[in-house]
Amino acid sequence: MLRYLETRTRIIAVVAISATLGALAGRFFAISPVAVFALSGLALAGLAAMVGEGTDQLSERFGPGATGVLQSALGNLPEFFIGVFALRAGLVDVVRAALIGSILANTLLVLGLAFIAGGLRHGVQKFGGDQTRTMSTLLLLAVAAIAIPTIASAPGGPDRGHETEISVVVSLVLLVVFTASIPFSIGKAGPDVGAEEGTVLSDRLWPIGLALVILAAAGIGAAFVSDWFVDALRPAMDTLGMSQSFAGLVVVAIAGNAVENVVGVQAMLADRGDLAISIILNSSLQVALALTPILVLGSVLLGGTTLTLVVSPLLIAALALATLLAAFVVIDGESTWLEGLALVGLYVIIAASVWWGAPIAA
């Protein structure tokens, strides 16, 4: 079956396996925590990229809407595992920042890079407007919902002292909205603009069994590597002088979004705007509407460190500005490289704002 794998895919697999073995060896031989952290992050990115390669193959058999939902769900597996292990380690501020950072990274950085790459190659690109508007609306709803617990539990607010309870209510509502959005995302996707019927982003179609095996292996590998990544995170932060804000909002978020980084840009380079937008925005939606409430509810049910939706005003403002700018850029169903540059620029500004350790929890 290896004959079906392109040279690029084989290189990604070698990098993922080598980095995973290197991180494992580093744990046994007690090498620098920074080295283990770096190797684990590289392994996560490689494994996530292999997930992207596998689900990319499924786009031949399903439409862009279904593929975007599936790819976003599988692509968020590393973020889920990182969140679980980080909560177990008591790094609640890192988890909270990483969840928000994932939304920001997808909505600004990944979408911006995809627009830049596609715009420089193809000029103005088009994608399905109806589905894009719906996803933008849902994303704005999710950000508004995340903001409510922070506002309501502020000093003098009606929910002061009840941060966990209001977070649980919001999480349940978000999960209901997410469940209702799945059939809409799958059924309402428009034609994959710019793609010829019967083609995929790679040159050779894999057997479906090979795609499923690679997806399963990469997902299992991501679970183990995420545990190593979190174990090395705290000592690496101490060694590098990295704040929990920056670690979660930027480093962990980018490491967990490798699928969207790779596949979203590839799709735009291939002038497949519908697929790119579906993958990137669905990933943000799944983090906001599913992953975040699942981790909140899980932390309450399992006991130990409780994750709430109470965050700093800085991060609420950053989320609001990011989603508003992204919605404004995509709502017309067209993109240019300059719009992509604007999105990336805002992401860099937000990342710089937490470099000096801005507080996460309100």
C-alpha positions as CSV (number, residue, x, y, z in Angstrom):
1,M,0.0,0.0,0.0
2,L,3.0,2.3,0.4
3,R,3.1,2.7,-3.4
4,Y,0.0,4.9,-3.1
5,L,1.8,7.5,-0.8
6,E,3.4,10.5,-2.5
7,T,6.9,11.6,-1.7
8,R,5.5,14.5,0.3
9,T,3.3,12.2,2.4
10,R,6.2,9.8,3.0
11,I,8.4,12.8,4.2
12,I,5.6,13.9,6.6
13,A,5.3,10.3,7.9
14,V,9.1,10.0,8.5
15,V,9.1,13.4,10.3
16,A,6.2,12.4,12.5
17,I,7.6,9.0,13.4
18,S,11.2,10.3,14.0
19,A,9.9,13.1,16.2
20,T,7.7,10.8,18.1
21,L,10.5,8.3,18.8
22,G,12.8,11.2,19.7
23,A,10.4,12.6,22.2
24,L,9.9,9.1,23.7
25,A,13.7,8.6,23.9
26,G,14.0,12.0,25.6
27,R,11.6,11.0,28.3
28,F,13.5,7.8,29.0
29,F,17.0,9.4,29.0
30,A,15.9,12.6,30.8
31,I,17.2,15.1,28.2
32,S,16.4,18.8,28.3
33,P,12.7,19.4,28.8
34,V,12.9,22.1,26.1
35,A,14.1,19.4,23.6
36,V,11.3,17.0,24.6
37,F,8.8,19.8,24.3
38,A,10.1,20.8,20.9
39,L,10.1,17.2,19.7
40,S,6.7,16.5,21.0
41,G,5.3,19.6,19.3
42,L,6.9,18.6,16.0
43,A,5.5,15.1,16.4
44,L,2.0,16.5,17.1
45,A,2.3,18.7,14.0
46,G,3.5,15.7,11.9
47,L,0.7,13.4,13.2
48,A,-1.9,16.1,12.6
49,A,-0.6,16.5,9.1
50,M,-1.0,12.8,8.5
51,V,-4.6,13.1,9.7
52,G,-4.9,15.9,7.1
53,E,-3.5,13.7,4.4
54,G,-5.9,10.9,5.2
55,T,-9.0,13.0,5.4
56,D,-8.0,14.8,2.2
57,Q,-8.3,11.5,0.5
58,L,-11.9,11.2,1.7
59,S,-12.8,14.5,-0.1
60,E,-13.0,12.4,-3.3
61,R,-15.8,10.4,-1.8
62,F,-17.7,13.1,0.1
63,G,-18.6,16.7,-0.6
64,P,-16.6,19.7,0.8
65,G,-19.1,20.2,3.7
66,A,-18.9,16.6,5.0
67,T,-15.1,16.5,4.4
68,G,-14.7,19.8,6.3
69,V,-16.7,18.6,9.3
70,L,-14.8,15.3,9.4
71,Q,-11.4,16.8,8.9
72,S,-12.0,19.5,11.5
73,A,-13.1,16.9,14.0
74,L,-10.1,14.7,13.5
75,G,-7.8,17.7,13.3
76,N,-9.0,18.8,16.7
77,L,-8.0,15.5,18.3
78,P,-4.6,16.7,19.5
79,E,-6.2,19.8,21.1
80,F,-8.7,17.5,22.9
81,F,-5.9,15.3,24.3
82,I,-3.8,18.3,25.2
83,G,-6.7,19.8,27.0
84,V,-7.5,16.6,29.0
85,F,-3.8,16.1,30.0
86,A,-3.3,19.7,30.8
87,L,-6.4,19.8,33.1
88,R,-5.1,16.7,34.8
89,A,-1.8,18.6,35.4
90,G,-3.6,21.6,36.8
91,L,-2.7,23.9,33.9
92,V,-6.2,25.3,33.6
93,D,-5.0,28.8,32.4
94,V,-3.1,27.1,29.6
95,V,-6.2,25.1,28.6
96,R,-8.4,28.2,28.6
97,A,-5.9,30.2,26.6
98,A,-5.3,27.2,24.2
99,L,-9.0,26.9,23.4
100,I,-9.3,30.6,22.7
101,G,-6.0,30.5,20.9
102,S,-7.3,27.7,18.6
103,I,-10.2,29.8,17.5
104,L,-7.9,32.8,16.9
105,A,-5.3,30.7,15.1
106,N,-7.9,29.2,12.7
107,T,-9.9,32.3,12.2
108,L,-7.0,34.7,11.7
109,L,-3.6,32.9,11.1
110,V,-4.7,29.8,9.1
111,L,-7.4,31.6,7.2
112,G,-5.1,34.5,6.5
113,L,-2.2,32.3,5.3
114,A,-4.6,30.4,3.1
115,F,-5.9,33.7,1.5
116,I,-2.3,34.9,1.0
117,A,-1.1,31.7,-0.6
118,G,-4.1,31.3,-2.8
119,G,-4.4,35.0,-3.7
120,L,-0.7,35.3,-4.8
121,R,-1.2,32.3,-7.1
122,H,-4.7,32.8,-8.4
123,G,-5.7,36.4,-7.6
124,V,-9.3,36.9,-6.4
125,Q,-10.7,33.6,-5.3
126,K,-14.4,32.7,-4.8
127,F,-16.2,30.3,-2.4
128,G,-19.8,29.4,-1.4
129,G,-21.3,32.5,0.2
130,D,-24.4,30.9,2.0
131,Q,-22.5,28.3,3.9
132,T,-19.8,30.8,4.8
133,R,-22.3,33.3,6.2
134,T,-23.9,30.6,8.3
135,M,-20.6,29.5,9.8
136,S,-19.6,33.1,10.5
137,T,-22.9,33.7,12.2
138,L,-22.5,30.6,14.4
139,L,-19.0,31.6,15.3
140,L,-20.2,35.0,16.4
141,L,-22.8,33.3,18.5
142,A,-20.2,31.1,20.1
143,V,-18.0,34.1,20.9
144,A,-20.9,36.0,22.4
145,A,-21.9,32.9,24.5
146,I,-18.3,32.6,25.8
147,A,-18.3,36.3,26.8
148,I,-21.5,36.1,28.9
149,P,-20.0,34.1,31.9
150,T,-17.1,36.6,32.1
151,I,-19.5,39.6,32.1
152,A,-22.1,38.0,34.4
153,S,-19.6,36.9,37.0
154,A,-17.6,40.2,37.1
155,P,-17.7,42.1,40.4
156,G,-21.3,43.3,41.0
157,G,-22.6,40.9,38.3
158,P,-25.6,38.6,39.0
159,D,-23.6,35.4,38.7
160,R,-20.6,36.4,40.9
161,G,-19.5,33.3,42.7
162,H,-21.4,31.0,40.3
163,E,-18.9,30.9,37.5
164,T,-19.1,27.1,37.3
165,E,-22.9,27.0,37.1
166,I,-23.2,29.6,34.3
167,S,-20.3,27.9,32.4
168,V,-22.2,24.6,32.5
169,V,-25.4,26.2,31.2
170,V,-23.6,27.9,28.4
171,S,-21.7,24.7,27.5
172,L,-25.0,22.7,27.3
173,V,-26.5,25.3,25.0
174,L,-23.4,25.4,22.7
175,L,-23.5,21.6,22.4
176,V,-27.1,21.7,21.3
177,V,-26.3,24.3,18.7
178,F,-23.3,22.3,17.5
179,T,-25.4,19.1,17.1
180,A,-28.0,21.0,15.1
181,S,-25.3,22.6,12.9
182,I,-23.7,19.3,11.7
183,P,-26.4,18.2,9.2
184,F,-26.7,21.8,7.9
185,S,-22.9,22.0,7.3
186,I,-22.9,18.7,5.5
187,G,-26.1,19.2,3.5
188,K,-25.8,22.9,2.5
189,A,-22.2,22.9,1.1
190,G,-22.1,24.4,-2.3
191,P,-20.0,23.1,-5.2
192,D,-16.3,23.0,-4.7
193,V,-15.3,26.1,-6.7
194,G,-12.3,25.6,-8.8
195,A,-12.1,21.8,-8.4
196,E,-12.6,19.4,-11.3
197,E,-14.9,16.5,-10.7
198,G,-13.1,13.4,-9.5
199,T,-9.9,15.1,-8.3
200,V,-8.3,15.4,-4.9
201,L,-5.5,17.7,-3.6
202,S,-3.0,14.8,-4.0
203,D,-2.2,13.2,-7.3
204,R,-3.2,9.6,-6.4
205,L,-6.3,8.3,-4.7
206,W,-5.7,5.9,-1.8
207,P,-7.7,2.8,-1.0
208,I,-10.2,3.7,1.7
209,G,-8.7,1.1,4.0
210,L,-5.3,2.8,3.8
211,A,-6.8,6.2,4.6
212,L,-8.7,4.7,7.7
213,V,-5.5,2.9,8.9
214,I,-3.5,6.1,8.7
215,L,-6.2,8.1,10.4
216,A,-6.4,5.6,13.3
217,A,-2.7,5.3,13.7
218,A,-2.2,9.1,13.7
219,G,-5.1,9.6,16.2
220,I,-3.7,7.0,18.6
221,G,-0.2,8.5,18.3
222,A,-1.5,12.0,19.0
223,A,-3.0,10.7,22.3
224,F,0.3,9.5,23.6
225,V,2.4,12.4,22.2
226,S,-0.1,15.0,23.7
227,D,0.6,13.5,27.2
228,W,4.4,13.9,26.7
229,F,3.9,17.4,25.3
230,V,2.0,18.5,28.4
231,D,4.5,16.8,30.8
232,A,7.3,18.8,29.2
233,L,5.3,22.0,29.0
234,R,5.7,23.3,32.5
235,P,9.5,22.8,32.8
236,A,9.9,24.2,29.3
237,M,7.9,27.3,30.2
238,D,10.1,27.8,33.3
239,T,13.3,27.3,31.3
240,L,12.2,29.7,28.5
241,G,10.5,32.2,30.7
242,M,7.3,31.7,28.8
243,S,4.0,32.8,30.4
244,Q,1.0,30.5,30.5
245,S,-0.8,33.1,28.5
246,F,1.6,32.9,25.5
247,A,2.1,29.2,25.9
248,G,-1.6,28.5,25.6
249,L,-2.7,31.2,23.3
250,V,0.1,30.8,20.7
251,V,2.4,27.7,21.2
252,V,-0.2,25.1,22.2
253,A,-2.8,26.5,19.8
254,I,-0.6,26.4,16.8
255,A,0.8,22.9,17.6
256,G,-2.8,21.6,17.8
257,N,-3.9,23.3,14.5
258,A,-1.3,21.7,12.1
259,V,-4.1,20.0,10.1
260,E,-5.8,23.3,9.3
261,N,-2.4,25.0,8.7
262,V,-1.4,22.4,6.1
263,V,-4.7,21.4,4.4
264,G,-6.4,24.8,4.4
265,V,-3.4,26.4,2.6
266,Q,-3.2,23.5,0.2
267,A,-6.8,23.7,-0.6
268,M,-6.6,27.5,-1.4
269,L,-3.4,26.9,-3.5
270,A,-5.4,24.3,-5.5
271,D,-8.2,27.0,-5.9
272,R,-10.6,24.9,-3.8
273,G,-12.2,27.7,-1.8
274,D,-15.2,25.8,-0.6
275,L,-13.1,23.0,0.9
276,A,-10.6,25.4,2.5
277,I,-13.3,27.6,4.1
278,S,-15.2,24.6,5.3
279,I,-12.1,23.0,6.9
280,I,-10.8,26.2,8.6
281,L,-14.1,27.7,9.8
282,N,-15.5,24.3,10.8
283,S,-12.4,23.8,13.0
284,S,-13.0,27.1,14.8
285,L,-16.7,26.2,15.2
286,Q,-15.9,22.8,16.6
287,V,-13.5,24.3,19.1
288,A,-16.0,26.9,20.2
289,L,-19.2,24.9,20.0
290,A,-18.0,21.4,20.9
291,L,-14.5,21.0,22.3
292,T,-14.7,23.9,24.8
293,P,-18.0,22.8,26.3
294,I,-17.0,19.2,26.4
295,L,-13.9,20.1,28.4
296,V,-15.9,22.3,30.7
297,L,-18.5,19.6,31.4
298,G,-15.8,16.9,31.7
299,S,-13.8,18.9,34.3
300,V,-17.0,19.3,36.3
301,L,-18.1,15.7,36.1
302,L,-14.6,14.2,36.7
303,G,-13.7,16.5,39.6
304,G,-10.3,18.0,40.2
305,T,-9.4,21.2,38.4
306,T,-12.6,22.9,37.1
307,L,-12.5,24.7,33.7
308,T,-14.9,27.7,33.5
309,L,-15.6,30.1,30.6
310,V,-14.5,33.1,32.7
311,V,-11.6,34.8,30.8
312,S,-9.9,38.1,30.8
313,P,-11.4,41.2,29.1
314,L,-8.3,41.2,26.7
315,L,-9.2,37.7,25.4
316,I,-12.9,38.5,25.0
317,A,-12.0,41.6,23.1
318,A,-9.5,39.6,20.9
319,L,-12.1,37.0,20.1
320,A,-14.7,39.6,19.3
321,L,-12.4,41.6,17.0
322,A,-11.1,38.4,15.3
323,T,-14.5,36.9,14.5
324,L,-15.9,40.3,13.3
325,L,-12.9,40.9,11.0
326,A,-13.1,37.3,9.7
327,A,-16.8,37.5,9.1
328,F,-16.4,40.8,7.3
329,V,-13.7,39.4,5.0
330,V,-15.5,36.2,4.0
331,I,-19.1,37.3,3.9
332,D,-18.9,38.4,0.3
333,G,-17.7,35.0,-0.9
334,E,-14.4,36.3,-2.2
335,S,-10.8,36.6,-0.9
336,T,-7.6,38.4,-1.8
337,W,-4.0,38.1,-0.5
338,L,-4.3,41.5,1.1
339,E,-7.3,40.5,3.2
340,G,-5.3,37.5,4.3
341,L,-2.4,39.8,5.3
342,A,-4.9,41.8,7.4
343,L,-6.0,38.7,9.2
344,V,-2.4,37.5,9.9
345,G,-1.5,41.0,11.0
346,L,-4.3,41.1,13.7
347,Y,-3.1,37.6,14.9
348,V,0.5,38.9,15.4
349,I,-0.8,41.9,17.3
350,I,-2.9,39.7,19.6
351,A,0.0,37.3,20.1
352,A,2.3,40.2,21.0
353,S,-0.2,41.5,23.6
354,V,0.3,38.3,25.7
355,W,4.0,38.0,25.3
356,W,4.6,39.7,28.6
357,G,2.3,37.5,30.5
358,A,-1.1,39.2,30.4
359,P,-3.5,37.4,32.9
360,I,-5.9,34.8,31.5
361,A,-8.4,34.3,34.2
362,A,-10.5,37.2,35.3
